[in-house]
Amino acid sequence: MNTSARDLLRGAILAAVAFGLSGCVTDDLGLNKLTDSLSKANPFRDVATRYPLDADELPVHAEAALAAAVMRLRGQSVAQVKKTLSVGGSEKISPEANFDYKGFAVTEIELLELEIDEDRPREREIAGYLHFADGYNRHAAVGFEIAYRIAGESPVSIASAKLAPAYPRGAKAVMYVVPAAALQAGLSKAKTYGDFYRTVRASATPLQLPPTTAPAPGAADRVIVVLFEDRLPNGDKLQVGIGDVRDGLKSYTGATRYVAFREGWVVAMIPGKFALGAREAFWVKAIHTPAAGADGKAEPALVGLFSTDPAAVPAS
């Protein structure tokens, strides 16, 4: 979306919010109680950006509906939502069948639509994306369309809700170089993505170091580990390989091994005996090809370009 279109969208949303606040959102609808509930629950404590709305411009009723959605995505019950937020109708919000967002914080609320029907001033419809991240730098997003009513038995009551994972067209990738012995020892105990991540971070050779503090350049058994930090769906193709040439997408992928964690995050590993340093450096390329969309097009994209020279700055 270009800047002018975003500005127009922002203006339209702010105008709608102004109408809602002045036209029908008053204390007799129980929204003071709702504000108190949200303040205690504080569901969006870590949210830095609510584009295109600023943090203090998100209507309390919209925040309550989104908070209910987050609670349901984290596996909490309809009764818990009602008790914590005084939001009714949350049974309309279906959590994902095989995944919950426990341990994931909301990092951004992307509210792209807030509709108010002048003939039904207490009805609202919101749409956009909830962005999540966890302590292992995993990222996920959920698209939402929620219709709700202000006042009634509850200050806010959900009328209908559609939520679904949203996936990026270009996954973010990061690279680590880990001593083979340390990784092998850690893998024997790793049962989850978190276990694997902690092993890699604890054992990895620091990169982007000045030459004077870089590790000895001698060859040793090491493993290149590339983590795709974005949640990806079945059908997307990932490729990680090595090469002497920086440009282009071609690389040698015959030694690469992949681990797909069931939640949707993928790890690539390339074992080998190699040195770290400018003279012996080679390139590591991570490529993401999304599944073909409705138009049948799916172009591969270079989402990570790394060097085995510890002093080099990654290009991703």
Secondary structure per residue as TSV (DSSP state, phi and psi in degrees):
chain	resnum	aa	ss	phi	psi
A	1	M	-	360.0	128.8
A	2	N	-	-78.3	170.9
A	3	T	H	-62.5	-43.3
A	4	S	H	-64.5	-39.5
A	5	A	H	-64.9	-39.9
A	6	R	H	-64.9	-38.5
A	7	D	H	-63.4	-41.7
A	8	L	H	-63.5	-43.0
A	9	L	H	-62.8	-43.7
A	10	R	H	-59.7	-44.1
A	11	G	H	-63.2	-40.0
A	12	A	H	-65.6	-41.3
A	13	I	H	-67.3	-44.0
A	14	L	H	-64.2	-35.7
A	15	A	H	-65.7	-39.8
A	16	A	H	-65.6	-41.0
A	17	V	H	-62.5	-43.2
A	18	A	H	-61.0	-40.9
A	19	F	H	-62.7	-44.7
A	20	G	H	-63.5	-40.7
A	21	L	H	-72.2	-36.1
A	22	S	H	-88.7	-26.0
A	23	G	H	-86.9	-33.6
A	24	C	T	-151.8	-11.2
A	25	V	-	-86.9	97.7
A	26	T	-	-126.8	169.4
A	27	D	G	-61.8	-28.5
A	28	D	G	-71.0	-6.7
A	29	L	G	-88.1	1.5
A	30	G	T	83.5	14.2
A	31	L	H	-75.9	-20.7
A	32	N	H	-62.9	-43.3
A	33	K	H	-61.7	-39.7
A	34	L	H	-63.9	-42.1
A	35	T	H	-60.3	-41.5
A	36	D	H	-63.4	-41.6
A	37	S	H	-63.2	-43.5
A	38	L	H	-65.9	-37.2
A	39	S	H	-62.7	-39.2
A	40	K	H	-74.1	-41.4
A	41	A	H	-73.4	-35.7
A	42	N	-	46.9	57.2
A	43	P	T	-71.3	-19.7
A	44	F	T	-117.9	41.6
A	45	R	T	-58.6	-37.9
A	46	D	T	-96.4	9.1
A	47	V	-	-78.9	118.9
A	48	A	-	-93.9	-28.5
A	49	T	B	-134.7	133.8
A	50	R	-	-127.0	68.7
A	51	Y	T	-78.3	139.1
A	52	P	T	-90.3	10.7
A	53	L	S	-97.6	141.8
A	54	D	-	-73.2	164.2
A	55	A	G	-57.5	-38.5
A	56	D	G	-87.3	5.1
A	57	E	G	-105.0	-5.7
A	58	L	S	-76.7	118.8
A	59	P	-	-58.6	145.2
A	60	V	H	-62.3	-33.8
A	61	H	H	-70.2	-35.5
A	62	A	H	-67.8	-40.7
A	63	E	H	-62.0	-39.7
A	64	A	H	-64.5	-43.2
A	65	A	H	-62.2	-41.3
A	66	L	H	-70.3	-36.7
A	67	A	H	-62.8	-39.2
A	68	A	H	-62.9	-40.6
A	69	A	H	-62.3	-42.6
A	70	V	H	-64.4	-42.8
A	71	M	H	-60.5	-42.1
A	72	R	H	-67.8	-38.4
A	73	L	H	-63.5	-27.7
A	74	R	T	-87.3	8.1
A	75	G	T	88.4	9.4
A	76	Q	-	-81.4	151.3
A	77	S	-	-80.0	166.0
A	78	V	H	-59.5	-41.1
A	79	A	H	-63.6	-39.0
A	80	Q	H	-65.7	-39.8
A	81	V	H	-62.9	-45.5
A	82	K	H	-63.4	-42.4
A	83	K	H	-69.3	-40.8
A	84	T	H	-79.1	-41.3
A	85	L	H	-113.7	-11.0
A	86	S	-	59.5	34.3
A	87	V	E	-105.9	127.0
A	88	G	E	-97.5	167.9
A	89	G	-	74.4	14.3
A	90	S	G	-72.2	-6.4
A	91	E	G	-65.0	-16.4
A	92	K	G	-72.8	-15.7
A	93	I	S	-95.7	110.4
A	94	S	-	-93.6	123.8
A	95	P	-	-70.0	163.7
A	96	E	-	-66.7	146.1
A	97	A	S	-67.0	-39.0
A	98	N	S	-123.2	20.1
A	99	F	-	-157.9	140.9
A	100	D	-	-129.2	165.6
A	101	Y	-	-102.3	26.6
A	102	K	T	-62.1	134.6
A	103	G	T	87.8	-7.6
A	104	F	-	-101.6	129.9
A	105	A	E	-95.7	147.7
A	106	V	E	-76.3	120.9
A	107	T	E	-101.6	-20.7
A	108	E	E	-158.1	138.1
A	109	I	E	-109.6	115.7
A	110	E	E	-104.4	89.5
A	111	L	E	-89.7	107.7
A	112	L	E	-101.5	-11.8
A	113	E	E	-149.8	131.9
A	114	L	E	-139.8	105.1
A	115	E	E	-105.9	138.8
A	116	I	E	-129.5	126.5
A	117	D	E	-90.7	118.9
A	118	E	T	-61.8	-28.2
A	119	D	T	-78.4	-20.2
A	120	R	E	-133.0	74.8
A	121	P	E	-65.0	-12.3
A	122	R	E	-96.5	0.2
A	123	E	E	-93.1	140.6
A	124	R	E	-135.6	149.3
A	125	E	E	-135.0	130.1
A	126	I	E	-126.3	150.7
A	127	A	E	-149.2	151.0
A	128	G	E	160.9	-146.7
A	129	Y	E	-136.9	141.7
A	130	L	E	-104.0	126.3
A	131	H	E	-106.0	134.2
A	132	F	E	-122.8	155.1
A	133	A	E	-150.6	152.1
A	134	D	-	-120.1	-176.0
A	135	G	T	-70.8	-6.8
A	136	Y	T	-104.3	18.2
A	137	N	-	62.0	26.8
A	138	R	-	-86.0	140.9
A	139	H	E	-121.2	143.3
A	140	A	E	-148.2	157.8
A	141	A	E	-140.1	149.2
A	142	V	E	-130.5	125.4
A	143	G	E	-83.7	143.0
A	144	F	E	-137.6	147.7
A	145	E	E	-135.2	113.4
A	146	I	E	-128.7	129.4
A	147	A	E	-110.4	136.2
A	148	Y	E	-147.8	166.0
A	149	R	E	-120.4	137.1
A	150	I	E	-88.6	131.5
A	151	A	S	75.4	177.7
A	152	G	S	112.5	-147.1
A	153	E	S	-63.3	-35.0
A	154	S	S	-119.8	153.9
A	155	P	S	-55.0	-35.1
A	156	V	E	-133.2	134.7
A	157	S	E	-131.0	124.3
A	158	I	E	-73.3	127.7
A	159	A	E	-95.2	-40.4
A	160	S	E	-158.1	155.5
A	161	A	E	-154.4	136.4
A	162	K	E	-126.1	121.7
A	163	L	E	-131.3	139.5
A	164	A	E	-154.5	146.6
A	165	P	E	-58.7	143.2
A	166	A	E	-117.9	132.6
A	167	Y	-	-116.2	146.8
A	168	P	-	-78.5	155.2
A	169	R	S	-82.1	-16.4
A	170	G	S	-140.9	109.9
A	171	A	-	-77.2	141.4
A	172	K	-	-78.6	135.0
A	173	A	E	-125.0	145.5
A	174	V	E	-131.7	152.2
A	175	M	E	-121.4	143.2
A	176	Y	E	-131.1	152.2
A	177	V	E	-116.1	122.3
A	178	V	E	-122.8	135.2
A	179	P	E	-56.0	134.2
A	180	A	H	-59.3	-40.9
A	181	A	H	-63.9	-41.6
A	182	A	H	-66.2	-41.1
A	183	L	H	-67.6	-41.3
A	184	Q	H	-62.0	-41.3
A	185	A	H	-65.4	-39.8
A	186	G	H	-70.2	-36.9
A	187	L	H	-65.2	-30.0
A	188	S	T	-65.6	-20.7
A	189	K	T	-108.0	-10.1
A	190	A	-	-78.3	125.4
A	191	K	-	-116.5	-17.3
A	192	T	S	-132.6	170.2
A	193	Y	H	-59.5	-39.3
A	194	G	H	-61.0	-41.9
A	195	D	H	-60.6	-45.4
A	196	F	H	-63.7	-45.2
A	197	Y	H	-60.0	-44.8
A	198	R	H	-64.0	-38.1
A	199	T	H	-63.1	-45.6
A	200	V	H	-63.5	-48.8
A	201	R	H	-64.5	-34.9
A	202	A	H	-74.6	-27.4
A	203	S	H	-107.1	-11.4
A	204	A	-	-66.1	144.7
A	205	T	-	-75.0	123.7
A	206	P	-	-60.7	132.4
A	207	L	-	-105.3	179.3
A	208	Q	S	58.3	43.2
A	209	L	-	-104.3	151.3
A	210	P	-	-59.7	148.9
A	211	P	G	-53.9	-32.6
A	212	T	G	-69.8	-21.0
A	213	T	G	-111.8	5.4
A	214	A	S	-69.7	153.4
A	215	P	-	-64.6	160.5
A	216	A	-	-55.7	137.9
A	217	P	-	-76.6	-1.0
A	218	G	S	-63.5	149.9
A	219	A	-	-67.6	142.5
A	220	A	E	-154.8	162.1
A	221	D	E	-73.2	116.1
A	222	R	E	-135.9	165.5
A	223	V	E	-130.0	125.5
A	224	I	E	-82.5	124.5
A	225	V	E	-117.5	121.8
A	226	V	E	-113.6	121.2
A	227	L	E	-103.1	128.3
A	228	F	E	-91.9	111.4
A	229	E	-	-81.5	-16.0
A	230	D	B	-91.1	143.8
A	231	R	-	-70.3	133.4
A	232	L	-	-127.6	151.1
A	233	P	-	-90.1	163.3
A	234	N	T	-61.7	138.4
A	235	G	T	109.9	-25.6
A	236	D	-	-73.9	149.3
A	237	K	E	-113.3	131.9
A	238	L	E	-119.7	142.4
A	239	Q	E	-142.1	129.0
A	240	V	E	-128.2	129.3
A	241	G	E	-149.5	177.0
A	242	I	E	-122.0	154.4
A	243	G	E	-166.0	164.2
A	244	D	S	-87.1	-16.8
A	245	V	-	-104.7	129.4
A	246	R	-	-70.4	-42.1
A	247	D	S	-76.6	156.0
A	248	G	S	82.9	178.2
A	249	L	S	-103.3	-8.8
A	250	K	-	-73.4	140.5
A	251	S	-	-162.4	167.3
A	252	Y	B	-89.3	123.0
A	253	T	-	-117.6	5.4
A	254	G	T	-64.0	-25.5
A	255	A	T	-95.1	-3.4
A	256	T	-	-77.8	136.6
A	257	R	E	-120.4	143.1
A	258	Y	E	-119.5	145.5
A	259	V	E	-126.4	120.9
A	260	A	E	-105.4	108.8
A	261	F	-	-74.4	143.6
A	262	R	T	-61.7	-23.7
A	263	E	T	-73.4	-15.8
A	264	G	S	120.9	10.5
A	265	W	-	-110.4	141.1
A	266	V	E	-120.3	143.2
A	267	V	E	-123.4	137.1
A	268	A	E	-116.9	139.1
A	269	M	E	-131.4	135.5
A	270	I	E	-126.6	103.6
A	271	P	E	-82.5	152.6
A	272	G	E	177.1	168.5
A	273	K	E	-106.9	108.8
A	274	F	E	-151.5	161.7
A	275	A	-	-96.0	160.1
A	276	L	-	-112.2	125.0
A	277	G	S	160.6	164.0
A	278	A	T	-63.7	-39.0
A	279	R	T	-67.8	-38.2
A	280	E	T	-98.5	5.2
A	281	A	-	-63.3	146.3
A	282	F	-	-136.1	172.7
A	283	W	E	-102.2	144.7
A	284	V	E	-116.7	125.2
A	285	K	E	-117.5	129.8
A	286	A	E	-112.4	125.9
A	287	I	E	-124.7	134.2
A	288	H	E	-119.9	125.9
A	289	T	E	-118.2	106.7
A	290	P	-	-64.3	155.0
A	291	A	-	-61.2	147.2
A	292	A	-	-60.7	134.6
A	293	G	-	-85.5	-163.1
A	294	A	T	-62.9	-28.2
A	295	D	T	-83.8	-2.6
A	296	G	-	78.5	5.8
A	297	K	-	-100.4	136.8
A	298	A	-	-150.7	101.5
A	299	E	-	-97.5	133.8
A	300	P	-	-67.7	144.2
A	301	A	E	-131.4	136.5
A	302	L	E	-76.4	111.1
A	303	V	E	-107.8	-3.1
A	304	G	E	-158.2	127.4
A	305	L	E	-131.4	114.1
A	306	F	E	-128.2	157.8
A	307	S	E	-119.0	149.0
A	308	T	S	-88.0	10.1
A	309	D	-	-84.9	114.0
A	310	P	T	-58.9	-21.1
A	311	A	T	-89.4	-6.6
A	312	A	S	-78.6	147.0
A	313	V	-	-93.0	125.0
A	314	P	-	-57.1	146.7
A	315	A	-	-90.1	-7.4
A	316	S	-	-82.2	360.0
